Amino acid sequence: MSSERPPASGLVETRQAVQVRRAPRYYRFIILGLLLGAVVTLGVTWMFPEQPDFGRWQVAGLLALFVVPVGAAVGALVALLIDAASRRRARLIEVDHIEGRDEPIVPPAPQPAAGTATTAAPTSLQTDAPTVAAEPAPSSDPRD
């Protein structure tokens, strides 16, 4: 945004330094760790021969109680390491922050051509009420 142009009436413009970086989404890494833990559980269960005392699914269930949470923890740890690396590569930039609200811009009504006489009766579509601009819907992004 250009600092040469003064802000419109009712607006306050400030310049601010912000940090920009790419951060990992933790839940995706945790879910990937859960899935990897489940795959490791099934792989280890079927690598060894079946025991006469316990079925394969019983062994897989018991092993999953320990291996799947470890997989989730490993996924969270990987996300933390990636987040730390992204903090080191963060860039500092300056942005213009504008606060306030202007009145909505309403275009003027078209004027008849010079030399023509028009006598139009008001219709039901014409009103003297001011035009109101609709506000944007609130963001559902949790990072806002």
ZADO-1210 file (C-alpha; in nm, 4 decimals, padded with zeros to 6 digits):
<atoms>
<atom x="00.0000" y="00.0000" z="00.0000" code="MET" pos="1"/>
<atom x="00.1281" y="00.3415" z="-00.0808" code="SER" pos="2"/>
<atom x="00.2092" y="00.5796" z="00.2041" code="SER" pos="3"/>
<atom x="00.1781" y="00.8755" z="-00.0379" code="GLU" pos="4"/>
<atom x="-00.2008" y="00.8590" z="-00.0329" code="ARG" pos="5"/>
<atom x="-00.3634" y="00.9887" z="00.2893" code="PRO" pos="6"/>
<atom x="-00.6173" y="00.7539" z="00.4496" code="PRO" pos="7"/>
<atom x="-00.9861" y="00.8236" z="00.3904" code="ALA" pos="8"/>
<atom x="-01.1859" y="01.0031" z="00.6582" code="SER" pos="9"/>
<atom x="-01.2540" y="00.7924" z="00.9658" code="GLY" pos="10"/>
<atom x="-00.9721" y="00.5461" z="00.8908" code="LEU" pos="11"/>
<atom x="-00.6551" y="00.5023" z="01.0932" code="VAL" pos="12"/>
<atom x="-00.3541" y="00.3584" z="00.9115" code="GLU" pos="13"/>
<atom x="-00.0609" y="00.2153" z="01.1062" code="THR" pos="14"/>
<atom x="00.2525" y="00.0361" z="00.9909" code="ARG" pos="15"/>
<atom x="00.3490" y="-00.2798" z="01.1759" code="GLN" pos="16"/>
<atom x="00.6259" y="-00.5423" z="01.1514" code="ALA" pos="17"/>
<atom x="00.4966" y="-00.9021" z="01.1442" code="VAL" pos="18"/>
<atom x="00.6637" y="-01.2404" z="01.1226" code="GLN" pos="19"/>
<atom x="00.5659" y="-01.4660" z="00.8321" code="VAL" pos="20"/>
<atom x="00.6367" y="-01.8395" z="00.8378" code="ARG" pos="21"/>
<atom x="00.4941" y="-02.1748" z="00.7382" code="ARG" pos="22"/>
<atom x="00.3738" y="-02.3710" z="01.0407" code="ALA" pos="23"/>
<atom x="00.2792" y="-02.7405" z="01.0350" code="PRO" pos="24"/>
<atom x="-00.0705" y="-02.8569" z="01.1187" code="ARG" pos="25"/>
<atom x="-00.0192" y="-03.0667" z="01.4302" code="TYR" pos="26"/>
<atom x="-00.3313" y="-03.2810" z="01.4034" code="TYR" pos="27"/>
<atom x="-00.2226" y="-03.4068" z="01.0610" code="ARG" pos="28"/>
<atom x="00.1105" y="-03.5249" z="01.1980" code="PHE" pos="29"/>
<atom x="-00.0586" y="-03.6874" z="01.4982" code="ILE" pos="30"/>
<atom x="-00.3091" y="-03.8711" z="01.2750" code="ILE" pos="31"/>
<atom x="-00.0249" y="-03.9844" z="01.0488" code="LEU" pos="32"/>
<atom x="00.1589" y="-04.1129" z="01.3578" code="GLY" pos="33"/>
<atom x="-00.1547" y="-04.3005" z="01.4690" code="LEU" pos="34"/>
<atom x="-00.1891" y="-04.4653" z="01.1296" code="LEU" pos="35"/>
<atom x="00.1805" y="-04.5515" z="01.1193" code="LEU" pos="36"/>
<atom x="00.1510" y="-04.7053" z="01.4688" code="GLY" pos="37"/>
<atom x="-00.1440" y="-04.9179" z="01.3530" code="ALA" pos="38"/>
<atom x="00.0501" y="-05.0393" z="01.0470" code="VAL" pos="39"/>
<atom x="00.3521" y="-05.1271" z="01.2622" code="VAL" pos="40"/>
<atom x="00.1226" y="-05.3123" z="01.5048" code="THR" pos="41"/>
<atom x="-00.0289" y="-05.5236" z="01.2281" code="LEU" pos="42"/>
<atom x="00.3105" y="-05.5874" z="01.0711" code="GLY" pos="43"/>
<atom x="00.4691" y="-05.7052" z="01.3959" code="VAL" pos="44"/>
<atom x="00.1641" y="-05.9185" z="01.4783" code="THR" pos="45"/>
<atom x="00.1763" y="-06.1079" z="01.1490" code="TRP" pos="46"/>
<atom x="00.5579" y="-06.1387" z="01.1417" code="MET" pos="47"/>
<atom x="00.5601" y="-06.3939" z="01.4221" code="PHE" pos="48"/>
<atom x="00.3777" y="-06.7294" z="01.4257" code="PRO" pos="49"/>
<atom x="00.0408" y="-06.7516" z="01.5959" code="GLU" pos="50"/>
<atom x="00.0474" y="-06.8791" z="01.9548" code="GLN" pos="51"/>
<atom x="-00.1990" y="-07.1459" z="02.0725" code="PRO" pos="52"/>
<atom x="-00.2976" y="-06.9410" z="02.3802" code="ASP" pos="53"/>
<atom x="-00.3845" y="-06.6144" z="02.1990" code="PHE" pos="54"/>
<atom x="-00.5297" y="-06.5334" z="01.8577" code="GLY" pos="55"/>
<atom x="-00.3633" y="-06.2875" z="01.6200" code="ARG" pos="56"/>
<atom x="-00.6301" y="-06.0214" z="01.6743" code="TRP" pos="57"/>
<atom x="-00.5908" y="-06.0449" z="02.0527" code="GLN" pos="58"/>
<atom x="-00.2164" y="-05.9898" z="02.0190" code="VAL" pos="59"/>
<atom x="-00.2742" y="-05.7061" z="01.7698" code="ALA" pos="60"/>
<atom x="-00.5195" y="-05.5351" z="02.0064" code="GLY" pos="61"/>
<atom x="-00.2886" y="-05.5585" z="02.3055" code="LEU" pos="62"/>
<atom x="00.0097" y="-05.4413" z="02.1036" code="LEU" pos="63"/>
<atom x="-00.1956" y="-05.1549" z="01.9564" code="ALA" pos="64"/>
<atom x="-00.2657" y="-05.0254" z="02.3079" code="LEU" pos="65"/>
<atom x="00.1040" y="-04.9427" z="02.3382" code="PHE" pos="66"/>
<atom x="00.2325" y="-04.8874" z="01.9846" code="VAL" pos="67"/>
<atom x="-00.0407" y="-04.6577" z="01.8476" code="VAL" pos="68"/>
<atom x="-00.0019" y="-04.3899" z="02.1215" code="PRO" pos="69"/>
<atom x="00.3761" y="-04.4034" z="02.0733" code="VAL" pos="70"/>
<atom x="00.3176" y="-04.3414" z="01.7001" code="GLY" pos="71"/>
<atom x="00.0987" y="-04.0394" z="01.7821" code="ALA" pos="72"/>
<atom x="00.3684" y="-03.9037" z="02.0140" code="ALA" pos="73"/>
<atom x="00.6344" y="-03.9502" z="01.7456" code="VAL" pos="74"/>
<atom x="00.4110" y="-03.7654" z="01.4956" code="GLY" pos="75"/>
<atom x="00.3666" y="-03.4758" z="01.7413" code="ALA" pos="76"/>
<atom x="00.7435" y="-03.4670" z="01.8029" code="LEU" pos="77"/>
<atom x="00.8116" y="-03.4488" z="01.4279" code="VAL" pos="78"/>
<atom x="00.5612" y="-03.1617" z="01.3991" code="ALA" pos="79"/>
<atom x="00.7369" y="-02.9771" z="01.6836" code="LEU" pos="80"/>
<atom x="01.0745" y="-03.0201" z="01.5142" code="LEU" pos="81"/>
<atom x="00.9378" y="-02.8917" z="01.1825" code="ILE" pos="82"/>
<atom x="00.7778" y="-02.5975" z="01.3657" code="ASP" pos="83"/>
<atom x="01.1106" y="-02.5096" z="01.5299" code="ALA" pos="84"/>
<atom x="01.2825" y="-02.5209" z="01.1909" code="ALA" pos="85"/>
<atom x="01.0153" y="-02.2962" z="01.0389" code="SER" pos="86"/>
<atom x="01.0652" y="-02.0394" z="01.3165" code="ARG" pos="87"/>
<atom x="01.4324" y="-02.0090" z="01.2189" code="ARG" pos="88"/>
<atom x="01.3384" y="-01.9472" z="00.8554" code="ARG" pos="89"/>
<atom x="01.0687" y="-01.6900" z="00.9401" code="ALA" pos="90"/>
<atom x="01.0790" y="-01.3555" z="00.7603" code="ARG" pos="91"/>
<atom x="00.9975" y="-01.0168" z="00.9073" code="LEU" pos="92"/>
<atom x="00.7879" y="-00.7908" z="00.6831" code="ILE" pos="93"/>
<atom x="00.6105" y="-00.4578" z="00.7283" code="GLU" pos="94"/>
<atom x="00.2371" y="-00.4344" z="00.6696" code="VAL" pos="95"/>
<atom x="-00.0132" y="-00.1487" z="00.6697" code="ASP" pos="96"/>
<atom x="-00.2993" y="-00.1992" z="00.9136" code="HIS" pos="97"/>
<atom x="-00.6121" y="00.0073" z="00.8434" code="ILE" pos="98"/>
<atom x="-00.8814" y="00.0432" z="01.1090" code="GLU" pos="99"/>
<atom x="-01.2177" y="00.2154" z="01.0868" code="GLY" pos="100"/>
<atom x="-01.5081" y="00.2228" z="00.8484" code="ARG" pos="101"/>
<atom x="-01.5995" y="00.4534" z="00.5636" code="ASP" pos="102"/>
<atom x="-01.9493" y="00.5311" z="00.4570" code="GLU" pos="103"/>
<atom x="-02.0574" y="00.3150" z="00.1617" code="PRO" pos="104"/>
<atom x="-02.0062" y="00.4700" z="-00.1771" code="ILE" pos="105"/>
<atom x="-02.3377" y="00.5238" z="-00.3540" code="VAL" pos="106"/>
<atom x="-02.3125" y="00.6220" z="-00.7205" code="PRO" pos="107"/>
<atom x="-02.5129" y="00.9319" z="-00.8176" code="PRO" pos="108"/>
<atom x="-02.8426" y="00.8850" z="-00.9976" code="ALA" pos="109"/>
<atom x="-02.8230" y="00.9257" z="-01.3757" code="PRO" pos="110"/>
<atom x="-02.9310" y="01.2706" z="-01.4949" code="GLN" pos="111"/>
<atom x="-03.1505" y="01.3181" z="-01.8024" code="PRO" pos="112"/>
<atom x="-02.9895" y="01.4621" z="-02.1132" code="ALA" pos="113"/>
<atom x="-02.9946" y="01.8400" z="-02.1507" code="ALA" pos="114"/>
<atom x="-03.2939" y="01.9816" z="-02.3316" code="GLY" pos="115"/>
<atom x="-03.5305" y="01.6938" z="-02.2557" code="THR" pos="116"/>
<atom x="-03.8203" y="01.7377" z="-02.0216" code="ALA" pos="117"/>
<atom x="-03.9141" y="01.4358" z="-01.8159" code="THR" pos="118"/>
<atom x="-04.1958" y="01.4064" z="-01.5701" code="THR" pos="119"/>
<atom x="-04.1741" y="01.0670" z="-01.4138" code="ALA" pos="120"/>
<atom x="-04.3935" y="00.9665" z="-01.1273" code="ALA" pos="121"/>
<atom x="-04.2173" y="00.7897" z="-00.8412" code="PRO" pos="122"/>
<atom x="-04.2423" y="00.4138" z="-00.8586" code="THR" pos="123"/>
<atom x="-04.2618" y="00.1661" z="-00.5735" code="SER" pos="124"/>
<atom x="-03.8938" y="00.0786" z="-00.6292" code="LEU" pos="125"/>
<atom x="-03.7713" y="00.4289" z="-00.5483" code="GLN" pos="126"/>
<atom x="-03.7100" y="00.4992" z="-00.1793" code="THR" pos="127"/>
<atom x="-03.5395" y="00.7658" z="00.0232" code="ASP" pos="128"/>
<atom x="-03.3811" y="00.5093" z="00.2606" code="ALA" pos="129"/>
<atom x="-03.0003" y="00.5083" z="00.2741" code="PRO" pos="130"/>
<atom x="-02.8079" y="00.2249" z="00.1181" code="THR" pos="131"/>
<atom x="-02.6448" y="-00.0071" z="00.3721" code="VAL" pos="132"/>
<atom x="-02.3427" y="-00.2189" z="00.2832" code="ALA" pos="133"/>
<atom x="-02.3476" y="-00.5799" z="00.4012" code="ALA" pos="134"/>
<atom x="-02.0689" y="-00.6817" z="00.6400" code="GLU" pos="135"/>
<atom x="-01.8553" y="-00.9842" z="00.5525" code="PRO" pos="136"/>
<atom x="-01.9273" y="-01.3095" z="00.7314" code="ALA" pos="137"/>
<atom x="-01.6962" y="-01.3892" z="01.0236" code="PRO" pos="138"/>
<atom x="-01.4069" y="-01.6191" z="00.9445" code="SER" pos="139"/>
<atom x="-01.4174" y="-01.9758" z="01.0766" code="SER" pos="140"/>
<atom x="-01.0387" y="-02.0130" z="01.0477" code="ASP" pos="141"/>
<atom x="-00.8978" y="-02.0762" z="01.3974" code="PRO" pos="142"/>
<atom x="-00.5714" y="-01.9003" z="01.3080" code="ARG" pos="143"/>
<atom x="-00.7452" y="-01.5571" z="01.2827" code="ASP" pos="144"/>
</atoms>
